[in-house]
């Protein structure tokens, strides 16, 4: 059953940026900061076992640039219409 819905997705985009554990306004982040790398491994393994191909969003992009990259990627893949 693990891969039963894998074929339903047009694309699965993965943001691999690690987040600053000392980010203001997010007191809980520091508690899980050391687990980010391990969680990344488990998520990638689980996706592979389910037959899901992850597409990495480039690291270090500002939010505006990330949205632009995702939009361009999905348009180029035929998932979304070209907006520009």
N, CA and C of each residue as an Amber inpcrd file, in Angstrom:
protein
   252
   0.8080000  -1.2020000   0.0000000   0.0000000   0.0000000   0.0000000
   0.8500000   1.2640000   0.0000000   2.1000000   1.1360000   0.3890000
   2.9330000   2.3160000   0.5470000   2.9960000   3.1780000  -0.7080000
   3.0870000   2.5560000  -1.8690000   3.1960000   3.3170000  -3.1060000
   1.8820000   3.4530000  -3.8500000   0.7710000   3.1450000  -3.1890000
  -0.5270000   3.1320000  -3.8580000  -0.9000000   4.4750000  -4.4590000
  -0.5050000   5.5590000  -3.8620000  -0.8660000   6.8790000  -4.3800000
   0.2980000   7.5840000  -5.0660000   1.4410000   6.9190000  -5.1690000
   2.6320000   7.5700000  -5.7330000   2.3820000   8.0850000  -7.1430000
   1.6090000   7.3840000  -7.9400000   1.3630000   7.8040000  -9.3100000
   0.3640000   8.9380000  -9.4570000  -0.2130000   9.3920000  -8.3710000
  -1.1990000  10.4630000  -8.4270000  -0.5810000  11.8560000  -8.4570000
   0.7010000  11.9510000  -8.1980000   1.3600000  13.2410000  -8.1050000
   2.0060000  13.6180000  -9.4330000   1.8190000  14.8710000  -9.8510000
   2.5090000  15.3800000 -11.0320000   3.9670000  15.6760000 -10.7210000
   4.2070000  16.1480000  -9.5140000   5.5660000  16.4800000  -9.0840000
   5.5820000  16.5590000  -7.5620000   6.7110000  16.1490000  -6.9940000
   6.9070000  16.3080000  -5.5570000   8.1880000  17.1050000  -5.3930000
   8.0350000  18.3470000  -4.9580000   9.1770000  19.2410000  -4.7900000
   9.6100000  19.2020000  -3.3380000  10.9230000  19.2140000  -3.1370000
  11.4760000  19.0320000  -1.8000000  12.4100000  20.1860000  -1.4650000
  12.0920000  20.9000000  -0.4000000  12.9390000  21.9990000   0.0680000
  13.8670000  21.4460000   1.1380000  15.1480000  21.3650000   0.8240000
  16.1250000  20.7430000   1.7140000  16.8670000  21.7500000   2.5890000
  16.5130000  22.9970000   2.5170000  17.1810000  23.9950000   3.3540000
  17.0180000  23.6270000   4.8230000  18.0980000  23.7490000   5.5780000
  17.9780000  23.6070000   7.0250000  17.6680000  24.9800000   7.5910000
  16.9320000  24.9920000   8.6490000  16.4650000  26.2510000   9.2020000
  17.2590000  26.6270000  10.4370000  17.4700000  27.9000000  10.6010000
  18.2260000  28.4390000  11.7240000  17.4920000  28.1300000  13.0310000
  18.1430000  27.3850000  13.9320000  17.4720000  27.0430000  15.1890000
  17.2680000  28.2420000  16.1110000  17.9090000  29.3460000  15.7980000
  17.7960000  30.5350000  16.6470000  16.9350000  31.6170000  15.9950000
  16.0920000  31.2000000  15.0620000  15.2220000  32.1350000  14.3610000
  14.2620000  32.7780000  15.3530000  14.1870000  34.0900000  15.3600000
  13.2790000  34.7710000  16.2920000  11.8290000  34.3500000  16.0660000
  11.1050000  34.2230000  17.1340000   9.6890000  33.9050000  17.0490000
   9.3750000  32.4310000  16.9060000  10.3720000  31.5710000  16.9730000
  10.1380000  30.1350000  16.8280000  10.9250000  29.3930000  17.9010000
  10.4140000  29.4210000  19.1150000  11.1130000  28.8460000  20.2680000
  11.2640000  27.3330000  20.1810000  10.4170000  26.6600000  19.4430000
  10.4760000  25.1990000  19.3670000  11.4990000  24.6820000  18.3590000
  11.9360000  25.5270000  17.4490000  12.8680000  25.0900000  16.4120000
  14.1740000  24.5420000  16.9760000  14.7020000  25.1480000  18.0080000
  15.9690000  24.6960000  18.5840000  15.8790000  23.2580000  19.0870000
  14.6970000  22.8240000  19.4990000  14.5290000  21.4640000  20.0130000
  14.6860000  20.4020000  18.9300000  14.4260000  20.7460000  17.6840000
  14.4880000  19.7610000  16.6080000  15.6110000  20.0320000  15.6030000
  16.3770000  21.0750000  15.8090000  17.4080000  21.4660000  14.8430000
  18.4030000  20.3450000  14.5760000  18.7830000  19.6060000  15.5830000
  19.7510000  18.5300000  15.4060000  19.1960000  17.3270000  14.6760000
  17.9210000  17.2970000  14.4330000  17.2830000  16.1540000  13.7700000
  17.0380000  16.3810000  12.2840000  17.3270000  17.5800000  11.7910000
  16.9940000  17.8970000  10.4040000  17.6770000  16.9690000   9.4040000
  18.9480000  16.6700000   9.5820000  19.6690000  15.8150000   8.6340000
  19.1070000  14.3950000   8.6490000  18.8330000  13.8640000   9.8200000
  18.2730000  12.5200000   9.9230000  16.8900000  12.4250000   9.3180000
  16.0850000  13.4380000   9.5320000  14.7420000  13.4690000   8.9620000
  14.8330000  13.5170000   7.4360000  15.7870000  14.2610000   6.9230000
  15.9900000  14.3340000   5.4740000  16.2640000  12.9510000   4.9030000
  17.1270000  12.1910000   5.5510000  17.4570000  10.8400000   5.0780000
  16.2140000   9.9520000   5.0730000  15.4640000   9.9780000   6.1610000
  14.2680000   9.1340000   6.2600000  13.2210000   9.5320000   5.2160000
  13.0160000  10.8150000   5.0110000  12.0490000  11.2550000   4.0070000
  12.4490000  10.8100000   2.6060000  13.7290000  10.9300000   2.3010000
  14.2020000  10.5030000   0.9760000  14.0570000   8.9930000   0.7920000
  14.3970000   8.2190000   1.8130000  14.2620000   6.7650000   1.7390000
  12.7940000   6.3610000   1.5830000  11.9240000   6.9930000   2.3410000
  10.4980000   6.6800000   2.2780000   9.9300000   7.0090000   0.8970000
  10.3050000   8.1440000   0.3590000   9.8420000   8.5200000  -0.9820000
  10.3330000   7.5150000  -2.0180000  11.5920000   7.1140000  -1.9300000
  12.1480000   6.1490000  -2.8840000  11.4180000   4.8070000  -2.7910000
  11.1500000   4.3510000  -1.5850000  10.4350000   3.0860000  -1.4000000
   9.0260000   3.1520000  -1.9640000   8.4270000   4.3260000  -1.9320000
   7.0650000   4.5070000  -2.4430000   7.0500000   4.7630000  -3.9460000
   8.2270000   4.8600000  -4.5530000   8.3030000   5.1140000  -5.9820000
   8.1100000   6.5660000  -6.3550000   8.3400000   7.4480000  -5.3950000
   8.1760000   8.8810000  -5.6280000   9.5370000   9.5070000  -5.8950000
   9.6270000  10.2370000  -6.9830000  10.8530000  10.9530000  -7.3040000
  10.7420000  12.3660000  -6.7380000  11.6990000  12.7340000  -5.9120000
  11.7270000  14.0810000  -5.3460000  12.5480000  14.9900000  -6.2510000
  12.0630000  16.1850000  -6.4470000  12.8050000  17.2120000  -7.1690000
  13.2360000  18.2500000  -6.1460000  14.5420000  18.3950000  -5.9970000
  15.0730000  19.3350000  -5.0100000  14.9250000  20.7740000  -5.4790000
  14.3790000  21.5930000  -4.6120000  14.3610000  23.0380000  -4.8290000
  15.7550000  23.5260000  -4.4370000  16.3930000  24.3500000  -5.2510000
  17.7350000  24.8200000  -4.9000000  17.7660000  25.4450000  -3.5030000
  18.8330000  25.1720000  -2.8010000  19.0070000  25.7090000  -1.4490000
  19.3310000  27.1900000  -1.4660000  18.9920000  27.8370000  -0.3680000
  19.4230000  29.2020000  -0.1320000  18.6330000  30.2880000  -0.8490000
  17.5310000  29.9370000  -1.4840000  16.7420000  30.9540000  -2.1830000
  15.8700000  31.7300000  -1.2000000  15.7320000  33.0120000  -1.4410000
  14.7670000  33.8080000  -0.6880000  13.3700000  33.3290000  -1.0870000
  12.3820000  33.6260000  -0.2810000  11.0210000  33.1450000  -0.5480000
  10.5520000  33.5260000  -1.9420000  10.7550000  34.7680000  -2.3510000
  10.3330000  35.2270000  -3.6800000  11.0070000  34.4000000  -4.7770000
  12.3040000  34.1390000  -4.6310000  13.0370000  33.3680000  -5.6280000
  12.6100000  31.9010000  -5.6270000  12.2820000  31.3880000  -4.4590000
  11.8090000  30.0020000  -4.3710000  10.4710000  29.8560000  -5.0970000
   9.5620000  30.7970000  -4.8680000   8.2660000  30.7600000  -5.5490000
   8.4700000  30.8560000  -7.0610000   9.3510000  31.7180000  -7.4890000
   9.6350000  31.8730000  -8.9180000  10.2020000  30.5670000  -9.4900000
  11.1530000  29.9520000  -8.7820000  11.7690000  28.7090000  -9.2540000
  10.7160000  27.6070000  -9.3740000   9.8780000  27.4640000  -8.3510000
   8.8370000  26.4310000  -8.3630000   7.8710000  26.6760000  -9.5170000
   7.4370000  27.9130000  -9.6910000   6.5050000  28.2410000 -10.7750000
   7.1110000  27.9200000 -12.1330000   8.3640000  28.3070000 -12.3360000
   9.0260000  28.0460000 -13.6100000   9.2280000  26.5460000 -13.8320000
   9.5820000  25.8330000 -12.7900000   9.7750000  24.3840000 -12.9010000
   8.4610000  23.7030000 -13.2880000   7.3820000  24.0390000 -12.5940000
   6.0910000  23.4070000 -12.8720000   5.5570000  23.7870000 -14.2500000
   5.7890000  25.0170000 -14.6660000   5.3720000  25.4310000 -16.0130000
   6.1920000  24.6880000 -17.0670000   7.4800000  24.5860000 -16.8400000
   8.3530000  23.8780000 -17.7810000   8.0570000  22.3940000 -17.8600000
   7.5020000  21.8380000 -16.7930000   7.1340000  20.4280000 -16.7590000
   5.7330000  20.1780000 -17.3020000   5.0040000  21.2480000 -17.6180000
   3.6600000  21.1090000 -18.1290000   2.5950000  20.9230000 -17.0690000
   2.9900000  21.0600000 -15.7940000   2.0250000  20.9000000 -14.7020000
   1.1720000  22.1520000 -14.5720000   1.7790000  23.3180000 -14.7360000
   1.0860000  24.5990000 -14.6890000   1.2690000  25.3060000 -16.0280000
   0.3130000  26.1610000 -16.3790000   0.5050000  26.9460000 -17.6020000
   1.5840000  28.0130000 -17.3820000   2.2310000  28.4130000 -18.4470000
   3.1950000  29.5140000 -18.3550000   2.4440000  30.7870000 -18.0470000
   2.8350000  31.4660000 -16.9690000   2.1190000  32.6520000 -16.5260000
   2.6940000  33.9350000 -17.0750000   3.9340000  33.9090000 -17.5160000
   4.5660000  35.1380000 -17.9940000   4.6930000  35.1270000 -19.4970000
